[in-house]
Amino acid sequence: MKKFLMIVSVMMFSMTSFAQVGKTTFGAHFNYMIDSPNNAGLGANVGYEFMNNVRGVGQFDYFFKKDGVSAWNVNANVEYLFRIPNSTVILYPLAGLNVLGWTGDTSDSKLGLNIGAGIEVPLNSNLGFKVEYNYKTQYDGKSTLNIGLVFPL
């Protein structure tokens, strides 16, 4: 029992150590739902690198009203960051959960999965450019493309 408690304590201390050295990012982006009539919108996200090269990201997207219907999306993703050697460019695959919803004469929302990839290019120490593709599993599959800015802290 003592060994078990010692192992749990070391694991918890390790997680806390990672959390203290993480990097936070904020972002704003234009989004485009490729296979939907409600296809243009805006979004924002916040990311936190909780382990070396692993970032958790929370994101909200709103798709503008068209033909009386608007859409929204909430994502919780994990990204694995590949930092290109001798460069500041970051490539990453992502996976996570999302809720995609529609609002109009009737409303609907469904829980689903995200899978995608992105690239982040720092423009200077306070600003970066980001392009990201997401495939969502709801409603027979929806694809989104996000293009925006990243503000690292």
C-alpha atoms as a printed R data frame, in Angstrom:
    type eleno elety resid chain resno       x      y       z
1   ATOM     1    CA   MET     A     1   0.000  0.000   0.000
2   ATOM     2    CA   LYS     A     2   2.838  2.408   0.803
3   ATOM     3    CA   LYS     A     3   4.435  1.762  -2.602
4   ATOM     4    CA   PHE     A     4   1.113  2.435  -4.331
5   ATOM     5    CA   LEU     A     5   0.662  5.767  -2.493
6   ATOM     6    CA   MET     A     6   4.240  6.741  -3.312
7   ATOM     7    CA   ILE     A     7   3.709  6.005  -7.035
8   ATOM     8    CA   VAL     A     8   0.438  8.005  -7.080
9   ATOM     9    CA   SER     A     9   2.160 10.926  -5.316
10  ATOM    10    CA   VAL     A    10   5.030 10.954  -7.812
11  ATOM    11    CA   MET     A    11   2.579 10.818 -10.737
12  ATOM    12    CA   MET     A    12   0.541 13.721  -9.354
13  ATOM    13    CA   PHE     A    13   3.693 15.777  -8.739
14  ATOM    14    CA   SER     A    14   4.829 15.069 -12.309
15  ATOM    15    CA   MET     A    15   1.518 16.253 -13.753
16  ATOM    16    CA   THR     A    16   1.683 19.416 -11.673
17  ATOM    17    CA   SER     A    17   5.217 20.066 -12.900
18  ATOM    18    CA   PHE     A    18   4.106 19.778 -16.532
19  ATOM    19    CA   ALA     A    19   1.166 22.108 -15.893
20  ATOM    20    CA   GLN     A    20   3.424 24.813 -14.469
21  ATOM    21    CA   VAL     A    21   5.673 24.951 -17.549
22  ATOM    22    CA   GLY     A    22   2.867 24.886 -20.162
23  ATOM    23    CA   LYS     A    23   2.262 27.548 -22.777
24  ATOM    24    CA   THR     A    24  -1.109 29.203 -23.295
25  ATOM    25    CA   THR     A    25  -2.425 30.439 -26.645
26  ATOM    26    CA   PHE     A    26  -5.511 32.397 -27.640
27  ATOM    27    CA   GLY     A    27  -6.834 32.449 -31.166
28  ATOM    28    CA   ALA     A    28  -9.487 33.968 -33.412
29  ATOM    29    CA   HIS     A    29 -10.360 32.581 -36.810
30  ATOM    30    CA   PHE     A    30 -12.609 32.662 -39.837
31  ATOM    31    CA   ASN     A    31 -14.247 29.272 -40.373
32  ATOM    32    CA   TYR     A    32 -15.797 27.692 -43.406
33  ATOM    33    CA   MET     A    33 -17.969 24.563 -43.303
34  ATOM    34    CA   ILE     A    34 -17.110 22.939 -46.606
35  ATOM    35    CA   ASP     A    35 -20.168 20.698 -47.028
36  ATOM    36    CA   SER     A    36 -22.980 22.773 -45.550
37  ATOM    37    CA   PRO     A    37 -25.295 25.553 -46.707
38  ATOM    38    CA   ASN     A    38 -24.461 27.469 -43.489
39  ATOM    39    CA   ASN     A    39 -20.847 27.655 -44.374
40  ATOM    40    CA   ALA     A    40 -19.171 30.859 -43.128
41  ATOM    41    CA   GLY     A    41 -18.533 32.030 -39.599
42  ATOM    42    CA   LEU     A    42 -16.160 33.136 -36.872
43  ATOM    43    CA   GLY     A    43 -14.573 31.315 -33.976
44  ATOM    44    CA   ALA     A    44 -12.245 31.601 -31.013
45  ATOM    45    CA   ASN     A    45 -10.105 29.152 -29.070
46  ATOM    46    CA   VAL     A    46  -7.808 28.809 -26.101
47  ATOM    47    CA   GLY     A    47  -5.030 26.232 -25.891
48  ATOM    48    CA   TYR     A    48  -2.778 25.021 -23.113
49  ATOM    49    CA   GLU     A    49   0.306 22.850 -23.563
50  ATOM    50    CA   PHE     A    50  -0.148 20.584 -20.555
51  ATOM    51    CA   MET     A    51   2.683 18.193 -21.501
52  ATOM    52    CA   ASN     A    52   5.710 18.589 -23.687
53  ATOM    53    CA   ASN     A    53   4.323 18.774 -27.291
54  ATOM    54    CA   VAL     A    54   0.734 17.999 -26.221
55  ATOM    55    CA   ARG     A    55  -1.801 20.818 -26.220
56  ATOM    56    CA   GLY     A    56  -5.440 20.799 -25.111
57  ATOM    57    CA   VAL     A    57  -7.698 23.223 -26.993
58  ATOM    58    CA   GLY     A    58 -11.210 24.476 -26.293
59  ATOM    59    CA   GLN     A    59 -12.941 26.119 -29.238
60  ATOM    60    CA   PHE     A    60 -16.257 27.760 -30.110
61  ATOM    61    CA   ASP     A    61 -17.436 28.409 -33.677
62  ATOM    62    CA   TYR     A    62 -20.486 30.297 -34.886
63  ATOM    63    CA   PHE     A    63 -21.729 29.986 -38.473
64  ATOM    64    CA   PHE     A    64 -23.727 32.966 -39.744
65  ATOM    65    CA   LYS     A    65 -27.452 32.733 -40.402
66  ATOM    66    CA   LYS     A    66 -28.338 31.776 -43.956
67  ATOM    67    CA   ASP     A    67 -31.855 30.961 -45.183
68  ATOM    68    CA   GLY     A    68 -33.117 31.334 -41.597
69  ATOM    69    CA   VAL     A    69 -30.682 28.769 -40.150
70  ATOM    70    CA   SER     A    70 -27.471 29.298 -38.167
71  ATOM    71    CA   ALA     A    71 -25.035 26.738 -36.797
72  ATOM    72    CA   TRP     A    72 -22.634 26.534 -33.853
73  ATOM    73    CA   ASN     A    73 -19.918 24.171 -32.734
74  ATOM    74    CA   VAL     A    74 -18.069 23.542 -29.463
75  ATOM    75    CA   ASN     A    75 -14.820 21.518 -29.589
76  ATOM    76    CA   ALA     A    76 -12.497 20.005 -26.994
77  ATOM    77    CA   ASN     A    77  -9.398 18.728 -28.821
78  ATOM    78    CA   VAL     A    78  -5.943 17.369 -28.080
79  ATOM    79    CA   GLU     A    79  -3.135 18.303 -30.481
80  ATOM    80    CA   TYR     A    80   0.283 16.649 -30.742
81  ATOM    81    CA   LEU     A    81   2.778 19.351 -31.752
82  ATOM    82    CA   PHE     A    82   5.541 18.502 -34.225
83  ATOM    83    CA   ARG     A    83   8.052 21.341 -34.045
84  ATOM    84    CA   ILE     A    84  10.012 21.350 -37.303
85  ATOM    85    CA   PRO     A    85  13.803 21.368 -36.591
86  ATOM    86    CA   ASN     A    86  15.592 24.628 -37.475
87  ATOM    87    CA   SER     A    87  12.209 26.307 -37.977
88  ATOM    88    CA   THR     A    88   9.444 27.914 -35.940
89  ATOM    89    CA   VAL     A    89   6.682 26.096 -37.856
90  ATOM    90    CA   ILE     A    90   4.455 23.675 -35.922
91  ATOM    91    CA   LEU     A    91   2.481 20.853 -37.579
92  ATOM    92    CA   TYR     A    92  -0.112 18.945 -35.577
93  ATOM    93    CA   PRO     A    93  -2.729 16.224 -35.855
94  ATOM    94    CA   LEU     A    94  -5.762 16.664 -33.609
95  ATOM    95    CA   ALA     A    95  -8.546 14.560 -32.182
96  ATOM    96    CA   GLY     A    96 -11.378 15.346 -29.816
97  ATOM    97    CA   LEU     A    97 -15.055 15.685 -29.008
98  ATOM    98    CA   ASN     A    98 -17.506 18.256 -30.282
99  ATOM    99    CA   VAL     A    99 -21.129 19.292 -30.172
100 ATOM   100    CA   LEU     A   100 -22.506 20.592 -33.471
101 ATOM   101    CA   GLY     A   101 -25.882 22.339 -33.484
102 ATOM   102    CA   TRP     A   102 -28.328 24.059 -35.818
103 ATOM   103    CA   THR     A   103 -30.811 26.787 -34.938
104 ATOM   104    CA   GLY     A   104 -33.739 27.889 -37.127
105 ATOM   105    CA   ASP     A   105 -37.424 26.922 -37.328
106 ATOM   106    CA   THR     A   106 -36.305 23.794 -35.501
107 ATOM   107    CA   SER     A   107 -33.129 23.230 -33.508
108 ATOM   108    CA   ASP     A   108 -30.911 20.203 -33.185
109 ATOM   109    CA   SER     A   109 -27.491 19.320 -31.786
110 ATOM   110    CA   LYS     A   110 -25.411 16.170 -31.690
111 ATOM   111    CA   LEU     A   111 -22.304 14.971 -29.893
112 ATOM   112    CA   GLY     A   112 -19.544 13.702 -32.183
113 ATOM   113    CA   LEU     A   113 -15.840 13.279 -32.790
114 ATOM   114    CA   ASN     A   114 -13.241 15.566 -34.407
115 ATOM   115    CA   ILE     A   115 -10.238 14.445 -36.354
116 ATOM   116    CA   GLY     A   116  -7.983 16.799 -38.267
117 ATOM   117    CA   ALA     A   117  -4.660 18.526 -38.705
118 ATOM   118    CA   GLY     A   118  -3.184 21.998 -38.747
119 ATOM   119    CA   ILE     A   119  -0.157 24.172 -39.243
120 ATOM   120    CA   GLU     A   120   0.915 27.122 -37.121
121 ATOM   121    CA   VAL     A   121   3.461 29.658 -38.365
122 ATOM   122    CA   PRO     A   122   4.723 32.307 -35.931
123 ATOM   123    CA   LEU     A   123   4.896 35.762 -37.521
124 ATOM   124    CA   ASN     A   124   6.719 37.238 -34.505
125 ATOM   125    CA   SER     A   125   6.934 36.490 -30.767
126 ATOM   126    CA   ASN     A   126   3.416 37.859 -30.134
127 ATOM   127    CA   LEU     A   127   1.481 36.662 -33.184
128 ATOM   128    CA   GLY     A   128   1.101 33.566 -35.340
129 ATOM   129    CA   PHE     A   129  -0.902 32.428 -38.372
130 ATOM   130    CA   LYS     A   130  -2.869 29.164 -38.241
131 ATOM   131    CA   VAL     A   131  -4.681 26.967 -40.785
132 ATOM   132    CA   GLU     A   132  -6.628 23.948 -39.548
133 ATOM   133    CA   TYR     A   133  -8.880 21.265 -41.057
134 ATOM   134    CA   ASN     A   134 -11.451 19.338 -38.956
135 ATOM   135    CA   TYR     A   135 -13.717 16.457 -39.894
136 ATOM   136    CA   LYS     A   136 -16.767 16.099 -37.657
137 ATOM   137    CA   THR     A   137 -18.735 12.844 -37.489
138 ATOM   138    CA   GLN     A   138 -22.252 14.260 -36.955
139 ATOM   139    CA   TYR     A   139 -24.926 14.663 -39.631
140 ATOM   140    CA   ASP     A   140 -23.222 12.225 -42.039
141 ATOM   141    CA   GLY     A   141 -19.896 14.073 -41.620
142 ATOM   142    CA   LYS     A   142 -19.025 17.754 -41.865
143 ATOM   143    CA   SER     A   143 -15.667 19.294 -42.751
144 ATOM   144    CA   THR     A   144 -14.469 22.698 -41.569
145 ATOM   145    CA   LEU     A   145 -11.501 24.826 -42.539
146 ATOM   146    CA   ASN     A   146 -10.281 27.452 -40.041
147 ATOM   147    CA   ILE     A   147  -7.900 30.281 -40.949
148 ATOM   148    CA   GLY     A   148  -6.835 32.701 -38.247
149 ATOM   149    CA   LEU     A   149  -4.420 34.283 -35.834
150 ATOM   150    CA   VAL     A   150  -2.790 32.867 -32.706
151 ATOM   151    CA   PHE     A   151  -1.641 34.953 -29.754
152 ATOM   152    CA   PRO     A   152   0.861 33.027 -27.583
153 ATOM   153    CA   LEU     A   153   1.296 34.085 -23.953
